[in-house]
Amino acid sequence: MATVTAFQISGLKIWFCSNDHEPPHFHVKRRGEWEVKVSFLLAPDDMIEILGSGSPSKKELKTLTQLAVEHRLELLEQWQQIRESEAGE
């Protein structure tokens, strides 16, 4: 598991899973409340998948979407670096 370095949000854990599947995405979790998967190369309306039973607020979803769009290039670079390092091990 690798922490997302493009941005951080206080109170949230944001990470890439090592050796994860396509499409490029990261996970965000508010402990004990909710977890989402953000496929950051998709259109903003399609990029967030809610995992489990809890759900982020509309404000949190909007913030995640905006940050994912703003930092797409950095996120993709980190995704590719993680995948390359996993392939080399």
HTML snippet that shows the backbone in 3Dmol.js (N, CA, C, O; Angstrom):
<script src="https://3Dmol.org/build/3Dmol-min.js"></script>
<div id="view" style="width:600px;height:400px;position:relative"></div>
<script>
const pdb = `
ATOM      1  N   MET A   1       0.851  -1.175   0.000  1.00  0.00           N
ATOM      2  CA  MET A   1       0.000   0.000   0.000  1.00  0.00           C
ATOM      3  C   MET A   1       0.896   1.238   0.000  1.00  0.00           C
ATOM      4  O   MET A   1       1.839   1.335   0.786  1.00  0.00           O
ATOM      5  N   ALA A   2       0.590   2.181  -0.891  1.00  0.00           N
ATOM      6  CA  ALA A   2       1.379   3.407  -1.006  1.00  0.00           C
ATOM      7  C   ALA A   2       0.471   4.619  -0.798  1.00  0.00           C
ATOM      8  O   ALA A   2      -0.595   4.719  -1.404  1.00  0.00           O
ATOM      9  N   THR A   3       0.900   5.518   0.048  1.00  0.00           N
ATOM     10  CA  THR A   3       0.134   6.735   0.310  1.00  0.00           C
ATOM     11  C   THR A   3       0.158   7.642  -0.912  1.00  0.00           C
ATOM     12  O   THR A   3       1.199   7.820  -1.545  1.00  0.00           O
ATOM     13  N   VAL A   4      -0.995   8.212  -1.238  1.00  0.00           N
ATOM     14  CA  VAL A   4      -1.073   9.204  -2.314  1.00  0.00           C
ATOM     15  C   VAL A   4      -0.289  10.433  -1.868  1.00  0.00           C
ATOM     16  O   VAL A   4      -0.482  10.930  -0.758  1.00  0.00           O
ATOM     17  N   THR A   5       0.593  10.919  -2.733  1.00  0.00           N
ATOM     18  CA  THR A   5       1.408  12.087  -2.383  1.00  0.00           C
ATOM     19  C   THR A   5       0.960  13.361  -3.091  1.00  0.00           C
ATOM     20  O   THR A   5       1.432  14.444  -2.743  1.00  0.00           O
ATOM     21  N   ALA A   6       0.065  13.269  -4.072  1.00  0.00           N
ATOM     22  CA  ALA A   6      -0.375  14.439  -4.842  1.00  0.00           C
ATOM     23  C   ALA A   6      -1.153  15.430  -3.977  1.00  0.00           C
ATOM     24  O   ALA A   6      -1.086  16.638  -4.203  1.00  0.00           O
ATOM     25  N   PHE A   7      -1.885  14.927  -2.998  1.00  0.00           N
ATOM     26  CA  PHE A   7      -2.653  15.776  -2.094  1.00  0.00           C
ATOM     27  C   PHE A   7      -3.036  14.974  -0.856  1.00  0.00           C
ATOM     28  O   PHE A   7      -2.966  13.745  -0.857  1.00  0.00           O
ATOM     29  N   GLN A   8      -3.436  15.669   0.187  1.00  0.00           N
ATOM     30  CA  GLN A   8      -3.914  15.052   1.420  1.00  0.00           C
ATOM     31  C   GLN A   8      -5.143  15.806   1.890  1.00  0.00           C
ATOM     32  O   GLN A   8      -5.306  16.991   1.597  1.00  0.00           O
ATOM     33  N   ILE A   9      -6.010  15.114   2.623  1.00  0.00           N
ATOM     34  CA  ILE A   9      -7.171  15.748   3.233  1.00  0.00           C
ATOM     35  C   ILE A   9      -7.184  15.313   4.690  1.00  0.00           C
ATOM     36  O   ILE A   9      -7.183  14.118   4.982  1.00  0.00           O
ATOM     37  N   SER A  10      -7.195  16.259   5.588  1.00  0.00           N
ATOM     38  CA  SER A  10      -7.169  15.963   7.009  1.00  0.00           C
ATOM     39  C   SER A  10      -8.304  15.005   7.392  1.00  0.00           C
ATOM     40  O   SER A  10      -9.453  15.201   6.997  1.00  0.00           O
ATOM     41  N   GLY A  11      -7.970  13.980   8.157  1.00  0.00           N
ATOM     42  CA  GLY A  11      -8.964  13.031   8.640  1.00  0.00           C
ATOM     43  C   GLY A  11      -9.243  11.877   7.698  1.00  0.00           C
ATOM     44  O   GLY A  11     -10.004  10.972   8.041  1.00  0.00           O
ATOM     45  N   LEU A  12      -8.630  11.892   6.493  1.00  0.00           N
ATOM     46  CA  LEU A  12      -8.868  10.826   5.524  1.00  0.00           C
ATOM     47  C   LEU A  12      -7.573  10.096   5.208  1.00  0.00           C
ATOM     48  O   LEU A  12      -6.507  10.707   5.122  1.00  0.00           O
ATOM     49  N   LYS A  13      -7.674   8.793   5.038  1.00  0.00           N
ATOM     50  CA  LYS A  13      -6.556   7.983   4.574  1.00  0.00           C
ATOM     51  C   LYS A  13      -6.718   7.840   3.062  1.00  0.00           C
ATOM     52  O   LYS A  13      -7.781   7.435   2.591  1.00  0.00           O
ATOM     53  N   ILE A  14      -5.668   8.171   2.293  1.00  0.00           N
ATOM     54  CA  ILE A  14      -5.737   8.151   0.832  1.00  0.00           C
ATOM     55  C   ILE A  14      -4.547   7.333   0.333  1.00  0.00           C
ATOM     56  O   ILE A  14      -3.399   7.673   0.619  1.00  0.00           O
ATOM     57  N   TRP A  15      -4.813   6.252  -0.414  1.00  0.00           N
ATOM     58  CA  TRP A  15      -3.737   5.350  -0.804  1.00  0.00           C
ATOM     59  C   TRP A  15      -4.008   4.627  -2.115  1.00  0.00           C
ATOM     60  O   TRP A  15      -5.142   4.527  -2.583  1.00  0.00           O
ATOM     61  N   PHE A  16      -2.920   4.128  -2.686  1.00  0.00           N
ATOM     62  CA  PHE A  16      -2.965   3.204  -3.813  1.00  0.00           C
ATOM     63  C   PHE A  16      -2.707   1.813  -3.240  1.00  0.00           C
ATOM     64  O   PHE A  16      -1.889   1.657  -2.333  1.00  0.00           O
ATOM     65  N   CYS A  17      -3.392   0.818  -3.756  1.00  0.00           N
ATOM     66  CA  CYS A  17      -3.083  -0.559  -3.388  1.00  0.00           C
ATOM     67  C   CYS A  17      -1.950  -1.044  -4.278  1.00  0.00           C
ATOM     68  O   CYS A  17      -1.980  -0.847  -5.493  1.00  0.00           O
ATOM     69  N   SER A  18      -0.969  -1.666  -3.686  1.00  0.00           N
ATOM     70  CA  SER A  18       0.129  -2.227  -4.460  1.00  0.00           C
ATOM     71  C   SER A  18      -0.401  -3.348  -5.332  1.00  0.00           C
ATOM     72  O   SER A  18      -1.272  -4.110  -4.911  1.00  0.00           O
ATOM     73  N   ASN A  19       0.120  -3.451  -6.543  1.00  0.00           N
ATOM     74  CA  ASN A  19      -0.241  -4.523  -7.472  1.00  0.00           C
ATOM     75  C   ASN A  19      -1.742  -4.541  -7.748  1.00  0.00           C
ATOM     76  O   ASN A  19      -2.338  -5.612  -7.857  1.00  0.00           O
ATOM     77  N   ASP A  20      -2.357  -3.367  -7.861  1.00  0.00           N
ATOM     78  CA  ASP A  20      -3.801  -3.263  -8.063  1.00  0.00           C
ATOM     79  C   ASP A  20      -4.154  -3.345  -9.545  1.00  0.00           C
ATOM     80  O   ASP A  20      -3.271  -3.310 -10.403  1.00  0.00           O
ATOM     81  N   HIS A  21      -5.416  -3.451  -9.835  1.00  0.00           N
ATOM     82  CA  HIS A  21      -5.950  -3.643 -11.179  1.00  0.00           C
ATOM     83  C   HIS A  21      -6.227  -2.306 -11.871  1.00  0.00           C
ATOM     84  O   HIS A  21      -6.289  -1.259 -11.228  1.00  0.00           O
ATOM     85  N   GLU A  22      -6.390  -2.366 -13.180  1.00  0.00           N
ATOM     86  CA  GLU A  22      -6.800  -1.210 -13.981  1.00  0.00           C
ATOM     87  C   GLU A  22      -8.297  -0.993 -13.765  1.00  0.00           C
ATOM     88  O   GLU A  22      -8.968  -1.937 -13.347  1.00  0.00           O
ATOM     89  N   PRO A  23      -8.849   0.156 -14.015  1.00  0.00           N
ATOM     90  CA  PRO A  23      -8.202   1.396 -14.427  1.00  0.00           C
ATOM     91  C   PRO A  23      -7.479   2.030 -13.236  1.00  0.00           C
ATOM     92  O   PRO A  23      -7.756   1.685 -12.088  1.00  0.00           O
ATOM     93  N   PRO A  24      -6.557   2.951 -13.505  1.00  0.00           N
ATOM     94  CA  PRO A  24      -5.843   3.616 -12.419  1.00  0.00           C
ATOM     95  C   PRO A  24      -6.817   4.259 -11.431  1.00  0.00           C
ATOM     96  O   PRO A  24      -7.755   4.958 -11.815  1.00  0.00           O
ATOM     97  N   HIS A  25      -6.564   4.000 -10.155  1.00  0.00           N
ATOM     98  CA  HIS A  25      -7.453   4.530  -9.119  1.00  0.00           C
ATOM     99  C   HIS A  25      -6.723   4.563  -7.782  1.00  0.00           C
ATOM    100  O   HIS A  25      -5.654   3.976  -7.618  1.00  0.00           O
ATOM    101  N   PHE A  26      -7.330   5.263  -6.839  1.00  0.00           N
ATOM    102  CA  PHE A  26      -6.846   5.252  -5.461  1.00  0.00           C
ATOM    103  C   PHE A  26      -8.049   5.071  -4.545  1.00  0.00           C
ATOM    104  O   PHE A  26      -9.198   5.208  -4.967  1.00  0.00           O
ATOM    105  N   HIS A  27      -7.764   4.761  -3.291  1.00  0.00           N
ATOM    106  CA  HIS A  27      -8.809   4.549  -2.290  1.00  0.00           C
ATOM    107  C   HIS A  27      -8.758   5.673  -1.267  1.00  0.00           C
ATOM    108  O   HIS A  27      -7.695   6.222  -0.977  1.00  0.00           O
ATOM    109  N   VAL A  28      -9.919   6.003  -0.730  1.00  0.00           N
ATOM    110  CA  VAL A  28     -10.041   7.016   0.316  1.00  0.00           C
ATOM    111  C   VAL A  28     -10.939   6.446   1.398  1.00  0.00           C
ATOM    112  O   VAL A  28     -11.982   5.857   1.114  1.00  0.00           O
ATOM    113  N   LYS A  29     -10.517   6.631   2.650  1.00  0.00           N
ATOM    114  CA  LYS A  29     -11.299   6.063   3.761  1.00  0.00           C
ATOM    115  C   LYS A  29     -11.366   7.041   4.925  1.00  0.00           C
ATOM    116  O   LYS A  29     -10.371   7.651   5.314  1.00  0.00           O
ATOM    117  N   ARG A  30     -12.575   7.169   5.466  1.00  0.00           N
ATOM    118  CA  ARG A  30     -12.754   7.814   6.766  1.00  0.00           C
ATOM    119  C   ARG A  30     -13.039   6.665   7.718  1.00  0.00           C
ATOM    120  O   ARG A  30     -14.096   6.037   7.661  1.00  0.00           O
ATOM    121  N   ARG A  31     -12.078   6.402   8.591  1.00  0.00           N
ATOM    122  CA  ARG A  31     -12.121   5.228   9.453  1.00  0.00           C
ATOM    123  C   ARG A  31     -13.468   5.081  10.169  1.00  0.00           C
ATOM    124  O   ARG A  31     -13.964   6.009  10.808  1.00  0.00           O
ATOM    125  N   GLY A  32     -14.034   3.888  10.039  1.00  0.00           N
ATOM    126  CA  GLY A  32     -15.285   3.564  10.715  1.00  0.00           C
ATOM    127  C   GLY A  32     -16.529   4.140  10.072  1.00  0.00           C
ATOM    128  O   GLY A  32     -17.636   3.920  10.564  1.00  0.00           O
ATOM    129  N   GLU A  33     -16.366   4.887   8.965  1.00  0.00           N
ATOM    130  CA  GLU A  33     -17.531   5.526   8.352  1.00  0.00           C
ATOM    131  C   GLU A  33     -17.758   5.118   6.904  1.00  0.00           C
ATOM    132  O   GLU A  33     -18.853   4.679   6.551  1.00  0.00           O
ATOM    133  N   TRP A  34     -16.732   5.257   6.053  1.00  0.00           N
ATOM    134  CA  TRP A  34     -16.915   4.962   4.635  1.00  0.00           C
ATOM    135  C   TRP A  34     -15.576   4.764   3.934  1.00  0.00           C
ATOM    136  O   TRP A  34     -14.518   5.137   4.440  1.00  0.00           O
ATOM    137  N   GLU A  35     -15.668   4.152   2.730  1.00  0.00           N
ATOM    138  CA  GLU A  35     -14.507   4.010   1.848  1.00  0.00           C
ATOM    139  C   GLU A  35     -15.000   4.160   0.415  1.00  0.00           C
ATOM    140  O   GLU A  35     -16.077   3.680   0.063  1.00  0.00           O
ATOM    141  N   VAL A  36     -14.196   4.836  -0.411  1.00  0.00           N
ATOM    142  CA  VAL A  36     -14.516   4.988  -1.824  1.00  0.00           C
ATOM    143  C   VAL A  36     -13.289   4.659  -2.665  1.00  0.00           C
ATOM    144  O   VAL A  36     -12.155   4.722  -2.190  1.00  0.00           O
ATOM    145  N   LYS A  37     -13.537   4.310  -3.911  1.00  0.00           N
ATOM    146  CA  LYS A  37     -12.488   4.118  -4.911  1.00  0.00           C
ATOM    147  C   LYS A  37     -12.659   5.250  -5.919  1.00  0.00           C
ATOM    148  O   LYS A  37     -13.765   5.501  -6.397  1.00  0.00           O
ATOM    149  N   VAL A  38     -11.558   5.932  -6.239  1.00  0.00           N
ATOM    150  CA  VAL A  38     -11.598   7.065  -7.158  1.00  0.00           C
ATOM    151  C   VAL A  38     -10.786   6.707  -8.405  1.00  0.00           C
ATOM    152  O   VAL A  38      -9.557   6.657  -8.360  1.00  0.00           O
ATOM    153  N   SER A  39     -11.477   6.460  -9.507  1.00  0.00           N
ATOM    154  CA  SER A  39     -10.841   6.174 -10.796  1.00  0.00           C
ATOM    155  C   SER A  39     -10.607   7.514 -11.487  1.00  0.00           C
ATOM    156  O   SER A  39     -11.470   8.010 -12.212  1.00  0.00           O
ATOM    157  N   PHE A  40      -9.447   8.083 -11.257  1.00  0.00           N
ATOM    158  CA  PHE A  40      -9.191   9.485 -11.549  1.00  0.00           C
ATOM    159  C   PHE A  40      -9.061   9.837 -13.029  1.00  0.00           C
ATOM    160  O   PHE A  40      -9.009  11.022 -13.360  1.00  0.00           O
ATOM    161  N   LEU A  41      -9.007   8.865 -13.925  1.00  0.00           N
ATOM    162  CA  LEU A  41      -8.953   9.181 -15.352  1.00  0.00           C
ATOM    163  C   LEU A  41     -10.341   9.196 -15.998  1.00  0.00           C
ATOM    164  O   LEU A  41     -10.480   9.579 -17.160  1.00  0.00           O
ATOM    165  N   LEU A  42     -11.353   8.786 -15.259  1.00  0.00           N
ATOM    166  CA  LEU A  42     -12.720   8.807 -15.778  1.00  0.00           C
ATOM    167  C   LEU A  42     -13.302  10.218 -15.694  1.00  0.00           C
ATOM    168  O   LEU A  42     -12.717  11.112 -15.081  1.00  0.00           O
ATOM    169  N   ALA A  43     -14.456  10.399 -16.318  1.00  0.00           N
ATOM    170  CA  ALA A  43     -15.174  11.672 -16.225  1.00  0.00           C
ATOM    171  C   ALA A  43     -15.551  11.924 -14.761  1.00  0.00           C
ATOM    172  O   ALA A  43     -15.827  10.972 -14.032  1.00  0.00           O
ATOM    173  N   PRO A  44     -15.567  13.177 -14.321  1.00  0.00           N
ATOM    174  CA  PRO A  44     -15.860  13.478 -12.918  1.00  0.00           C
ATOM    175  C   PRO A  44     -17.131  12.816 -12.376  1.00  0.00           C
ATOM    176  O   PRO A  44     -17.149  12.377 -11.226  1.00  0.00           O
ATOM    177  N   ASP A  45     -18.177  12.740 -13.173  1.00  0.00           N
ATOM    178  CA  ASP A  45     -19.423  12.137 -12.690  1.00  0.00           C
ATOM    179  C   ASP A  45     -19.328  10.624 -12.517  1.00  0.00           C
ATOM    180  O   ASP A  45     -20.183  10.022 -11.868  1.00  0.00           O
ATOM    181  N   ASP A  46     -18.295  10.002 -13.093  1.00  0.00           N
ATOM    182  CA  ASP A  46     -18.163   8.539 -13.062  1.00  0.00           C
ATOM    183  C   ASP A  46     -16.991   8.047 -12.233  1.00  0.00           C
ATOM    184  O   ASP A  46     -16.803   6.836 -12.113  1.00  0.00           O
ATOM    185  N   MET A  47     -16.198   8.936 -11.660  1.00  0.00           N
ATOM    186  CA  MET A  47     -14.937   8.492 -11.075  1.00  0.00           C
ATOM    187  C   MET A  47     -15.034   7.906  -9.669  1.00  0.00           C
ATOM    188  O   MET A  47     -14.105   7.215  -9.251  1.00  0.00           O
ATOM    189  N   ILE A  48     -16.101   8.143  -8.925  1.00  0.00           N
ATOM    190  CA  ILE A  48     -16.165   7.670  -7.540  1.00  0.00           C
ATOM    191  C   ILE A  48     -17.110   6.487  -7.403  1.00  0.00           C
ATOM    192  O   ILE A  48     -18.265   6.528  -7.828  1.00  0.00           O
ATOM    193  N   GLU A  49     -16.582   5.433  -6.796  1.00  0.00           N
ATOM    194  CA  GLU A  49     -17.362   4.233  -6.481  1.00  0.00           C
ATOM    195  C   GLU A  49     -17.363   4.073  -4.964  1.00  0.00           C
ATOM    196  O   GLU A  49     -16.303   3.982  -4.343  1.00  0.00           O
ATOM    197  N   ILE A  50     -18.536   4.039  -4.378  1.00  0.00           N
ATOM    198  CA  ILE A  50     -18.658   3.881  -2.925  1.00  0.00           C
ATOM    199  C   ILE A  50     -18.551   2.396  -2.602  1.00  0.00           C
ATOM    200  O   ILE A  50     -19.252   1.567  -3.181  1.00  0.00           O
ATOM    201  N   LEU A  51     -17.652   2.074  -1.658  1.00  0.00           N
ATOM    202  CA  LEU A  51     -17.429   0.699  -1.232  1.00  0.00           C
ATOM    203  C   LEU A  51     -18.022   0.529   0.168  1.00  0.00           C
ATOM    204  O   LEU A  51     -17.767   1.351   1.048  1.00  0.00           O
ATOM    205  N   GLY A  52     -18.794  -0.508   0.377  1.00  0.00           N
ATOM    206  CA  GLY A  52     -19.366  -0.737   1.697  1.00  0.00           C
ATOM    207  C   GLY A  52     -20.666   0.013   1.896  1.00  0.00           C
ATOM    208  O   GLY A  52     -21.324   0.422   0.939  1.00  0.00           O
ATOM    209  N   SER A  53     -21.027   0.187   3.171  1.00  0.00           N
ATOM    210  CA  SER A  53     -22.355   0.717   3.480  1.00  0.00           C
ATOM    211  C   SER A  53     -22.394   2.217   3.759  1.00  0.00           C
ATOM    212  O   SER A  53     -23.433   2.842   3.543  1.00  0.00           O
ATOM    213  N   GLY A  54     -21.310   2.813   4.229  1.00  0.00           N
ATOM    214  CA  GLY A  54     -21.317   4.242   4.522  1.00  0.00           C
ATOM    215  C   GLY A  54     -21.098   5.064   3.267  1.00  0.00           C
ATOM    216  O   GLY A  54     -20.747   4.530   2.214  1.00  0.00           O
ATOM    217  N   SER A  55     -21.308   6.367   3.385  1.00  0.00           N
ATOM    218  CA  SER A  55     -21.137   7.233   2.227  1.00  0.00           C
ATOM    219  C   SER A  55     -20.605   8.599   2.648  1.00  0.00           C
ATOM    220  O   SER A  55     -21.040   9.147   3.662  1.00  0.00           O
ATOM    221  N   PRO A  56     -19.668   9.154   1.877  1.00  0.00           N
ATOM    222  CA  PRO A  56     -19.188  10.507   2.162  1.00  0.00           C
ATOM    223  C   PRO A  56     -20.292  11.537   1.924  1.00  0.00           C
ATOM    224  O   PRO A  56     -21.272  11.271   1.228  1.00  0.00           O
ATOM    225  N   SER A  57     -20.112  12.702   2.510  1.00  0.00           N
ATOM    226  CA  SER A  57     -21.050  13.796   2.263  1.00  0.00           C
ATOM    227  C   SER A  57     -20.880  14.303   0.833  1.00  0.00           C
ATOM    228  O   SER A  57     -19.880  14.012   0.178  1.00  0.00           O
ATOM    229  N   LYS A  58     -21.853  15.056   0.360  1.00  0.00           N
ATOM    230  CA  LYS A  58     -21.745  15.650  -0.976  1.00  0.00           C
ATOM    231  C   LYS A  58     -20.540  16.577  -1.067  1.00  0.00           C
ATOM    232  O   LYS A  58     -19.874  16.632  -2.101  1.00  0.00           O
ATOM    233  N   LYS A  59     -20.260  17.297   0.000  1.00  0.00           N
ATOM    234  CA  LYS A  59     -19.103  18.188   0.026  1.00  0.00           C
ATOM    235  C   LYS A  59     -17.807  17.394  -0.093  1.00  0.00           C
ATOM    236  O   LYS A  59     -16.902  17.789  -0.827  1.00  0.00           O
ATOM    237  N   GLU A  60     -17.714  16.265   0.634  1.00  0.00           N
ATOM    238  CA  GLU A  60     -16.516  15.431   0.555  1.00  0.00           C
ATOM    239  C   GLU A  60     -16.353  14.843  -0.848  1.00  0.00           C
ATOM    240  O   GLU A  60     -15.244  14.801  -1.380  1.00  0.00           O
ATOM    241  N   LEU A  61     -17.449  14.392  -1.441  1.00  0.00           N
ATOM    242  CA  LEU A  61     -17.392  13.846  -2.802  1.00  0.00           C
ATOM    243  C   LEU A  61     -16.937  14.909  -3.796  1.00  0.00           C
ATOM    244  O   LEU A  61     -16.123  14.630  -4.676  1.00  0.00           O
ATOM    245  N   LYS A  62     -17.455  16.111  -3.659  1.00  0.00           N
ATOM    246  CA  LYS A  62     -17.069  17.211  -4.550  1.00  0.00           C
ATOM    247  C   LYS A  62     -15.585  17.528  -4.397  1.00  0.00           C
ATOM    248  O   LYS A  62     -14.886  17.727  -5.390  1.00  0.00           O
ATOM    249  N   THR A  63     -15.101  17.576  -3.153  1.00  0.00           N
ATOM    250  CA  THR A  63     -13.692  17.856  -2.900  1.00  0.00           C
ATOM    251  C   THR A  63     -12.799  16.769  -3.499  1.00  0.00           C
ATOM    252  O   THR A  63     -11.799  17.075  -4.150  1.00  0.00           O
ATOM    253  N   LEU A  64     -13.155  15.510  -3.281  1.00  0.00           N
ATOM    254  CA  LEU A  64     -12.372  14.400  -3.839  1.00  0.00           C
ATOM    255  C   LEU A  64     -12.326  14.465  -5.362  1.00  0.00           C
ATOM    256  O   LEU A  64     -11.272  14.279  -5.970  1.00  0.00           O
ATOM    257  N   THR A  65     -13.466  14.727  -5.960  1.00  0.00           N
ATOM    258  CA  THR A  65     -13.535  14.806  -7.421  1.00  0.00           C
ATOM    259  C   THR A  65     -12.673  15.949  -7.938  1.00  0.00           C
ATOM    260  O   THR A  65     -11.906  15.770  -8.885  1.00  0.00           O
ATOM    261  N   GLN A  66     -12.794  17.122  -7.324  1.00  0.00           N
ATOM    262  CA  GLN A  66     -12.012  18.279  -7.763  1.00  0.00           C
ATOM    263  C   GLN A  66     -10.514  18.023  -7.638  1.00  0.00           C
ATOM    264  O   GLN A  66      -9.751  18.339  -8.551  1.00  0.00           O
ATOM    265  N   LEU A  67     -10.092  17.454  -6.517  1.00  0.00           N
ATOM    266  CA  LEU A  67      -8.671  17.183  -6.315  1.00  0.00           C
ATOM    267  C   LEU A  67      -8.156  16.126  -7.284  1.00  0.00           C
ATOM    268  O   LEU A  67      -7.039  16.232  -7.790  1.00  0.00           O
ATOM    269  N   ALA A  68      -8.970  15.108  -7.543  1.00  0.00           N
ATOM    270  CA  ALA A  68      -8.568  14.065  -8.486  1.00  0.00           C
ATOM    271  C   ALA A  68      -8.384  14.647  -9.887  1.00  0.00           C
ATOM    272  O   ALA A  68      -7.430  14.304 -10.586  1.00  0.00           O
ATOM    273  N   VAL A  69      -9.287  15.518 -10.287  1.00  0.00           N
ATOM    274  CA  VAL A  69      -9.176  16.147 -11.610  1.00  0.00           C
ATOM    275  C   VAL A  69      -7.955  17.070 -11.662  1.00  0.00           C
ATOM    276  O   VAL A  69      -7.200  17.039 -12.633  1.00  0.00           O
ATOM    277  N   GLU A  70      -7.761  17.878 -10.640  1.00  0.00           N
ATOM    278  CA  GLU A  70      -6.644  18.824 -10.605  1.00  0.00           C
ATOM    279  C   GLU A  70      -5.284  18.120 -10.608  1.00  0.00           C
ATOM    280  O   GLU A  70      -4.313  18.657 -11.141  1.00  0.00           O
ATOM    281  N   HIS A  71      -5.210  16.938 -10.025  1.00  0.00           N
ATOM    282  CA  HIS A  71      -3.928  16.249  -9.834  1.00  0.00           C
ATOM    283  C   HIS A  71      -3.804  14.981 -10.677  1.00  0.00           C
ATOM    284  O   HIS A  71      -3.021  14.091 -10.343  1.00  0.00           O
ATOM    285  N   ARG A  72      -4.565  14.890 -11.761  1.00  0.00           N
ATOM    286  CA  ARG A  72      -4.549  13.672 -12.587  1.00  0.00           C
ATOM    287  C   ARG A  72      -3.151  13.260 -13.017  1.00  0.00           C
ATOM    288  O   ARG A  72      -2.793  12.087 -12.911  1.00  0.00           O
ATOM    289  N   LEU A  73      -2.371  14.190 -13.493  1.00  0.00           N
ATOM    290  CA  LEU A  73      -1.039  13.859 -13.993  1.00  0.00           C
ATOM    291  C   LEU A  73      -0.160  13.293 -12.877  1.00  0.00           C
ATOM    292  O   LEU A  73       0.494  12.266 -13.063  1.00  0.00           O
ATOM    293  N   GLU A  74      -0.142  13.951 -11.733  1.00  0.00           N
ATOM    294  CA  GLU A  74       0.647  13.463 -10.593  1.00  0.00           C
ATOM    295  C   GLU A  74       0.168  12.094 -10.138  1.00  0.00           C
ATOM    296  O   GLU A  74       0.978  11.216  -9.840  1.00  0.00           O
ATOM    297  N   LEU A  75      -1.147  11.910 -10.083  1.00  0.00           N
ATOM    298  CA  LEU A  75      -1.712  10.626  -9.658  1.00  0.00           C
ATOM    299  C   LEU A  75      -1.317   9.520 -10.634  1.00  0.00           C
ATOM    300  O   LEU A  75      -0.943   8.425 -10.214  1.00  0.00           O
ATOM    301  N   LEU A  76      -1.398   9.798 -11.923  1.00  0.00           N
ATOM    302  CA  LEU A  76      -1.036   8.797 -12.919  1.00  0.00           C
ATOM    303  C   LEU A  76       0.447   8.453 -12.834  1.00  0.00           C
ATOM    304  O   LEU A  76       0.821   7.285 -12.938  1.00  0.00           O
ATOM    305  N   GLU A  77       1.288   9.460 -12.647  1.00  0.00           N
ATOM    306  CA  GLU A  77       2.721   9.209 -12.502  1.00  0.00           C
ATOM    307  C   GLU A  77       3.004   8.315 -11.300  1.00  0.00           C
ATOM    308  O   GLU A  77       3.800   7.381 -11.395  1.00  0.00           O
ATOM    309  N   GLN A  78       2.354   8.596 -10.167  1.00  0.00           N
ATOM    310  CA  GLN A  78       2.575   7.769  -8.979  1.00  0.00           C
ATOM    311  C   GLN A  78       2.037   6.359  -9.201  1.00  0.00           C
ATOM    312  O   GLN A  78       2.685   5.387  -8.813  1.00  0.00           O
ATOM    313  N   TRP A  79       0.860   6.231  -9.820  1.00  0.00           N
ATOM    314  CA  TRP A  79       0.277   4.921 -10.133  1.00  0.00           C
ATOM    315  C   TRP A  79       1.268   4.094 -10.967  1.00  0.00           C
ATOM    316  O   TRP A  79       1.513   2.924 -10.675  1.00  0.00           O
ATOM    317  N   GLN A  80       1.826   4.716 -11.999  1.00  0.00           N
ATOM    318  CA  GLN A  80       2.754   4.005 -12.878  1.00  0.00           C
ATOM    319  C   GLN A  80       4.041   3.625 -12.146  1.00  0.00           C
ATOM    320  O   GLN A  80       4.566   2.532 -12.358  1.00  0.00           O
ATOM    321  N   GLN A  81       4.554   4.505 -11.294  1.00  0.00           N
ATOM    322  CA  GLN A  81       5.758   4.191 -10.524  1.00  0.00           C
ATOM    323  C   GLN A  81       5.526   3.003  -9.601  1.00  0.00           C
ATOM    324  O   GLN A  81       6.387   2.132  -9.483  1.00  0.00           O
ATOM    325  N   ILE A  82       4.388   2.961  -8.957  1.00  0.00           N
ATOM    326  CA  ILE A  82       4.067   1.854  -8.050  1.00  0.00           C
ATOM    327  C   ILE A  82       3.977   0.556  -8.828  1.00  0.00           C
ATOM    328  O   ILE A  82       4.519  -0.462  -8.397  1.00  0.00           O
ATOM    329  N   ARG A  83       3.306   0.576  -9.960  1.00  0.00           N
ATOM    330  CA  ARG A  83       3.152  -0.638 -10.776  1.00  0.00           C
ATOM    331  C   ARG A  83       4.502  -1.115 -11.307  1.00  0.00           C
ATOM    332  O   ARG A  83       4.767  -2.317 -11.347  1.00  0.00           O
ATOM    333  N   GLU A  84       5.357  -0.171 -11.717  1.00  0.00           N
ATOM    334  CA  GLU A  84       6.682  -0.548 -12.208  1.00  0.00           C
ATOM    335  C   GLU A  84       7.533  -1.149 -11.107  1.00  0.00           C
ATOM    336  O   GLU A  84       8.254  -2.119 -11.338  1.00  0.00           O
ATOM    337  N   SER A  85       7.456  -0.581  -9.905  1.00  0.00           N
ATOM    338  CA  SER A  85       8.250  -1.117  -8.797  1.00  0.00           C
ATOM    339  C   SER A  85       7.751  -2.492  -8.390  1.00  0.00           C
ATOM    340  O   SER A  85       8.549  -3.349  -8.008  1.00  0.00           O
ATOM    341  N   GLU A  86       6.449  -2.718  -8.464  1.00  0.00           N
ATOM    342  CA  GLU A  86       5.890  -4.042  -8.154  1.00  0.00           C
ATOM    343  C   GLU A  86       6.326  -5.070  -9.183  1.00  0.00           C
ATOM    344  O   GLU A  86       6.613  -6.215  -8.836  1.00  0.00           O
ATOM    345  N   ALA A  87       6.376  -4.666 -10.450  1.00  0.00           N
ATOM    346  CA  ALA A  87       6.768  -5.586 -11.529  1.00  0.00           C
ATOM    347  C   ALA A  87       8.235  -5.964 -11.415  1.00  0.00           C
ATOM    348  O   ALA A  87       8.622  -7.066 -11.804  1.00  0.00           O
ATOM    349  N   GLY A  88       9.061  -5.060 -10.884  1.00  0.00           N
ATOM    350  CA  GLY A  88      10.478  -5.310 -10.759  1.00  0.00           C
ATOM    351  C   GLY A  88      10.866  -6.167  -9.567  1.00  0.00           C
ATOM    352  O   GLY A  88      12.007  -6.621  -9.480  1.00  0.00           O
ATOM    353  N   GLU A  89       9.940  -6.395  -8.650  1.00  0.00           N
ATOM    354  CA  GLU A  89      10.259  -7.176  -7.446  1.00  0.00           C
ATOM    355  C   GLU A  89      10.101  -8.647  -7.676  1.00  0.00           C
ATOM    356  O   GLU A  89      10.330  -9.442  -6.764  1.00  0.00           O
TER     357      GLU A  89
END
`;
const viewer = $3Dmol.createViewer("view");
viewer.addModel(pdb, "pdb");
viewer.setStyle({}, {cartoon: {color: "spectrum"}});
viewer.zoomTo();
viewer.render();
</script>
